[in-house]
Structure formats: C-alpha cells, structure tokens
Amino acid sequence: MVSILKGKFKNSFMAKYSKKAQSKVKKVMHEKKAGTLKSGSGKKVKSRKQAIAIGLSEARKAGAKVPKKSSSRTKKSSTKK
C-alpha cells in the first residue's frame, strides 16, 4: 500500500529543476557567500532567499527547466496597493 501511494504522489509534491538550473543556483550561492553577488539595483545581496531567486531567474533566462513562478505571489503583491 505504501509503495503504491509513493508512486502515485511522487511527482506532485516536489518541483523539478534541471541540472543547469541547479548549477546556476550553486554558482550564485558561492557568489553570495563570497560577498560579490549584486541585485538588479547594484546593492549587495544579503538574503539567502533572494540569492536563490536570482539564480533561478538566471536559469530561466538561459533556458533551463525551471517551474513557473507562483501566481499566488503576484496576485498578493498586486492587490496590496
């Protein structure tokens, strides 16, 4: 029974990232740790989450397989005005 459930829900829980996307995020995290990672405005990145977001964004631009951005975040930010 457990093996059937594992197989059934295996792909629905975790997002799938390509090796190219993983390597981009890894490179960006090394830059962040070294203190050389800059955001779009030119300021130094201090947040781990922001560094991951930058890495995924670069991977998307490079054409790597990365899941789409969550639509709930864009809806929340646009309705806060």
KOLMARKOL-574428 format. One line per 10 residues: number of its first residue (from 1); their letters; for each residue x, y, z of N, C-alpha, C. Coordinates in nm, 4 decimals, decimal comma. Layout:
N
NUM) a) X/Y/Z/X/Y/Z/X/Y/Z | ... .
REM end
This chain:
81
1) mvsilkgkfk) 0,0823/-0,1199/0,0000/0,0000/0,0000/0,0000/0,0866/0,1260/0,0000 | 0,1902/0,1282/0,0810/0,2755/0,2456/0,0901/0,3473/0,2710/-0,0419 | 0,3956/0,1644/-0,1065/0,4668/0,1813/-0,2324/0,3741/0,2351/-0,3414 | 0,2465/0,1980/-0,3370/0,1509/0,2492/-0,4353/0,1308/0,3987/-0,4139 | 0,1158/0,4395/-0,2904/0,0966/0,5816/-0,2616/0,2199/0,6632/-0,2979 | 0,3372/0,6094/-0,2708/0,4597/0,6808/-0,3046/0,4667/0,7064/-0,4544 | 0,4350/0,6041/-0,5323/0,4391/0,6176/-0,6769/0,3344/0,7136/-0,7296 | 0,2185/0,7124/-0,6671/0,1076/0,7951/-0,7132/0,1348/0,9441/-0,6907 | 0,1903/0,9783/-0,5768/0,2099/1,1179/-0,5416/0,3540/1,1646/-0,5581 | 0,4363/1,0814/-0,6147/0,5789/1,1109/-0,6218/0,6075/1,2434/-0,6929 .
11) nsfmakyskk) 0,5431/1,2677/-0,8057/0,5734/1,3857/-0,8854/0,4927/1,5084/-0,8458 | 0,3936/1,4947/-0,7606/0,3066/1,6071/-0,7314/0,3588/1,6965/-0,6186 | 0,4539/1,6502/-0,5383/0,4980/1,7288/-0,4245/0,6185/1,8169/-0,4532 | 0,7167/1,7643/-0,5213/0,8412/1,8377/-0,5403/0,8491/1,8984/-0,6798 | 0,9023/2,0194/-0,6864/0,9252/2,0829/-0,8148/1,0482/2,0207/-0,8794 | 1,0496/2,0178/-1,0106/1,1601/1,9562/-1,0831/1,2493/2,0654/-1,1412 | 1,3750/2,0586/-1,1090/1,4733/2,1539/-1,1597/1,5785/2,0781/-1,2393 | 1,6227/2,1368/-1,3504/1,7232/2,0717/-1,4331/1,8618/2,0878/-1,3698 | 1,9563/2,0127/-1,4217/2,0946/2,0216/-1,3730/2,1511/2,1604/-1,3998 | 2,1128/2,2189/-1,5122/2,1588/2,3531/-1,5474/2,1101/2,4555/-1,4445 .
21) aqskvkkvmh) 1,9842/2,4406/-1,4028/1,9282/2,5317/-1,3024/1,9980/2,5121/-1,1684 | 2,0252/2,3868/-1,1328/2,0940/2,3585/-1,0066/2,2330/2,4195/-1,0057 | 2,3030/2,4098/-1,1178/2,4386/2,4648/-1,1229/2,4375/2,6172/-1,1175 | 2,3352/2,6805/-1,1784/2,3231/2,8267/-1,1725/2,3022/2,8722/-1,0283 | 2,2129/2,8042/-0,9564/2,1846/2,8410/-0,8173/2,3088/2,8175/-0,7316 | 2,3795/2,7087/-0,7570/2,5018/2,6787/-0,6821/2,6063/2,7883/-0,7035 | 2,6217/2,8333/-0,8279/2,7183/2,9389/-0,8602/2,6813/3,0693/-0,7892 | 2,5523/3,1016/-0,7910/2,5046/3,2244/-0,7277/2,5245/3,2194/-0,5763 | 2,5008/3,1021/-0,5161/2,5194/3,0884/-0,3716/2,6667/3,1066/-0,3336 | 2,7580/3,0585/-0,4186/2,9004/3,0795/-0,3925/2,9346/3,2282/-0,4000 .
31) ekkagtlksg) 2,8754/3,2979/-0,4980/2,8971/3,4425/-0,5099/2,8448/3,5149/-0,3869 | 2,7277/3,4719/-0,3377/2,6698/3,5352/-0,2187/2,7608/3,5165/-0,0980 | 2,8111/3,3936/-0,0816/2,8989/3,3660/0,0319/3,0285/3,4452/0,0224 | 3,0767/3,4661/-0,1001/3,1986/3,5442/-0,1196/3,1737/3,6943/-0,1044 | 3,0451/3,7332/-0,1107/3,0094/3,8741/-0,0949/3,0153/3,9522/-0,2240 | 3,0161/3,8840/-0,3375/3,0262/3,9538/-0,4661/2,8945/3,9570/-0,5429 | 2,7894/3,8959/-0,4899/2,6609/3,8911/-0,5599/2,5871/4,0234/-0,5418 | 2,5442/4,0812/-0,6536/2,4718/4,2080/-0,6522/2,3302/4,1863/-0,7062 | 2,2360/4,2630/-0,6541/2,0986/4,2562/-0,7036/2,0872/4,3459/-0,8272 | 1,9689/4,3549/-0,8822/1,9476/4,4364/-1,0021/1,9778/4,5838/-0,9792 .
41) sgkkvksrkq) 1,9571/4,6313/-0,8577/1,9824/4,7726/-0,8273/2,1289/4,7996/-0,7957 | 2,2103/4,6946/-0,7889/2,3527/4,7116/-0,7635/2,3922/4,6951/-0,6178 | 2,2934/4,6718/-0,5303/2,3245/4,6531/-0,3886/2,3672/4,5096/-0,3628 | 2,4445/4,4894/-0,2574/2,4905/4,3569/-0,2208/2,3733/4,2737/-0,1674 | 2,3655/4,1482/-0,2115/2,2582/4,0584/-0,1678/2,2948/4,0006/-0,0321 | 2,2030/4,0112/0,0642/2,2267/3,9594/0,1988/2,1393/3,8393/0,2299 | 2,0266/3,8272/0,1621/1,9291/3,7218/0,1908/1,9568/3,5967/0,1082 | 1,9479/3,4812/0,1732/1,9651/3,3528/0,1047/1,8521/3,3317/0,0038 | 1,7304/3,3678/0,0415/1,6149/3,3515/-0,0477/1,6297/3,4382/-0,1720 | 1,6795/3,5585/-0,1548/1,6989/3,6473/-0,2690/1,8050/3,5914/-0,3632 .
51) aiaiglsear) 1,9099/3,5314/-0,3069/2,0153/3,4717/-0,3886/1,9605/3,3548/-0,4706 | 1,8770/3,2726/-0,4096/1,8159/3,1605/-0,4818/1,7258/3,2123/-0,5933 | 1,6499/3,3169/-0,5650/1,5615/3,3753/-0,6660/1,6414/3,4285/-0,7846 | 1,7549/3,4895/-0,7574/1,8411/3,5402/-0,8651/1,8943/3,4247/-0,9485 | 1,9361/3,3167/-0,8826/1,9867/3,2000/-0,9539/1,8810/3,1371/-1,0427 | 1,7586/3,1244/-0,9925/1,6507/3,0669/-1,0723/1,6135/3,1579/-1,1887 | 1,6185/3,2871/-1,1655/1,5889/3,3825/-1,2719/1,6927/3,3719/-1,3836 | 1,8207/3,3611/-1,3460/1,9273/3,3447/-1,4457/1,9092/3,2142/-1,5216 | 1,8685/3,1096/-1,4519/1,8475/2,9799/-1,5164/1,7332/2,9877/-1,6166 | 1,6255/3,0589/-1,5812/1,5133/3,0758/-1,6741/1,5581/3,1479/-1,8000 .
61) kagakvpkks) 1,6377/3,2534/-1,7826/1,6882/3,3295/-1,8979/1,7776/3,2436/-1,9861 | 1,8506/3,1499/-1,9246/1,9398/3,0622/-2,0001/1,8639/2,9470/-2,0657 | 1,7347/2,9334/-2,0363/1,6535/2,8303/-2,0993/1,6499/2,6991/-2,0242 | 1,6885/2,6996/-1,8967/1,6876/2,5769/-1,8169/1,5447/2,5426/-1,7760 | 1,5235/2,4163/-1,7409/1,3914/2,3703/-1,6973/1,3702/2,4118/-1,5520 | 1,2888/2,5138/-1,5332/1,2584/2,5665/-1,4002/1,1074/2,5869/-1,3940 | 1,0405/2,5434/-1,2875/0,8958/2,5661/-1,2762/0,8627/2,7150/-1,2788 | 0,7417/2,7450/-1,3227/0,6979/2,8840/-1,3294/0,6920/2,9450/-1,1914 | 0,6981/3,0775/-1,1869/0,6823/3,1480/-1,0601/0,5408/3,1252/-1,0090 | 0,5250/3,1234/-0,8781/0,3940/3,1031/-0,8183/0,3037/3,2208/-0,8508 .
71) ssrtkksstk) 0,1857/3,1941/-0,9049/0,0940/3,3018/-0,9416/0,0311/3,3645/-0,8181 | 0,0266/3,2924/-0,7061/-0,0344/3,3474/-0,5855/0,0473/3,4639/-0,5313 | 0,1788/3,4589/-0,5485/0,2624/3,5700/-0,5023/0,2360/3,6959/-0,5826 | 0,2220/3,6824/-0,7130/0,1986/3,8010/-0,7957/0,0610/3,8590/-0,7689 | -0,0385/3,7744/-0,7414/-0,1723/3,8236/-0,7092/-0,1712/3,8986/-0,5773 | -0,1031/3,8447/-0,4766/-0,0985/3,9091/-0,3452/-0,0294/4,0445/-0,3537 | 0,0805/4,0525/-0,4272/0,1549/4,1769/-0,4329/0,0788/4,2843/-0,5104 | 0,0009/4,2450/-0,6105/-0,0724/4,3427/-0,6888/-0,1986/4,3924/-0,6177 | -0,2535/4,3121/-0,5266/-0,3744/4,3521/-0,4560/-0,3445/4,4310/-0,3291 | -0,2194/4,4412/-0,2881/-0,1848/4,5115/-0,1651/-0,1919/4,6633/-0,1789 .
81) k) -0,1939/4,7151/-0,3004/-0,1910/4,8602/-0,3227/-0,2984/4,9329/-0,2559 .
REM end
